[in-house]
Amino acid sequence: MQTDSRHVVAAVPLPAILIRWDERVEAANAEAKALLGEGLEGRHFITALRQPSLLDAIEGTFRDAAPRLTRYLASDGRQDTTYEVSVRPLPLEGKPGVLLTFTDITHLEQAGQMRRDFVANVSHELRTPLTALLGFIETLRGPAREDAAARDRFLGIMEDEAGRMERLVGDLLSLSRVEAEERVRPTEPVDLAGLVRSAIRGLAPLAEDAGVTLETDAPEAVLEVPGDADQLRQVVVNLIENGVKYSGRGAEVRVHLAEPAYQPRLRGQGVELAVTDTGPGINPIHIPRLTERFYRVDSHRAREMGGTGLGLAIVKHIINRHRGRLKIESAPGKGTTFRVLLPREV
């Protein structure tokens, strides 16, 4: 029976351990040894497993022969991992035994944490303007009822806060739509050069008000890429707007669209769009997280500028949908460049 049990455990495609009636490990497959270390067989299960919740489940199944589910926490050296452990009775030679199988559910835990963080962030972003609106409404109904100057000032602030909520809801809807379509690659031809020139014209008044010079270097001829025109416009407008808003007065934002060429990162022909500003730059420590939802380098300044913290997350998902690449280059005092690579062929 010993040989048979080891063959059975070895055939299980998950990490698996069989514990016999004397509470020692009868068999462990290669996956279990990779997870828990060599030398498991023959050891008492307490010395091999150690985590109290798992030990309690094993002892409970030995006691009443009822199956149980529990968790086992480990680390692969780079990140913590979570396993769901099935604890089931398995008689050996007419005596009690327990079979453990470990299922890696780390990705489910991470997805759950991302959802919780997202809900918490959305709630926080909406709570601030809502609290301000409710406070001003209460003031206008009370002490400032007859104060025309205060009423006008409060109504202006309320309009700004309501606009902030509207932008946040709009960006949330955009992000939801982009994520829903991310696996569907767009194939319609889009004139990227014409799209860039159109975006520059539309943003010229914003740049003028901000005291920022807008320059463009795009081919006059049609330059087509397969894509979704509305989403690609969103990418271009978002990147230029960021440069205009956060560079400061007197800065320059340059939009460069290169002629098609072989792009090693795409392993084929592609087009590079680069949006470069001469602003204060970004500390490199922030760059890996810039495309995370609600991540801001300077939260207070971003909110003052009307940012929702979702713009670059939307840009990343749109570029992913187009099978492109995004690279961010920046350093304090040296400005920032956003490089977008888009494939020329479907």
Secondary structure by P-SEA (a helix, b strand, c coil): caaaaaaaaaacccbbbbbccccccccccaaaaaaccccccccccccccccaaaaaaaaaaaaccccccbbbbbbcccbbbbbbbbbbbbbcccbbbbbbbbbbaaaaaaaaaaaaaaaaaaaaaaaaaaaaaaaaaaaaaccccccaaaaaaaaaaaaaaaaaaaaaaaaaaaaaaaaaacccccccccaaaaaaaaaaaaaaaaaaaacbbbbbbcccccccccccaaaaaaaaaaaaaaaaacccccbbbbbbbbcccccccccccbbbbbbbbcccccccccccccccccccccaaaaaaacccccaaaaaaaaaaaacbbbbbbbcccbbbbbbbbbbccc
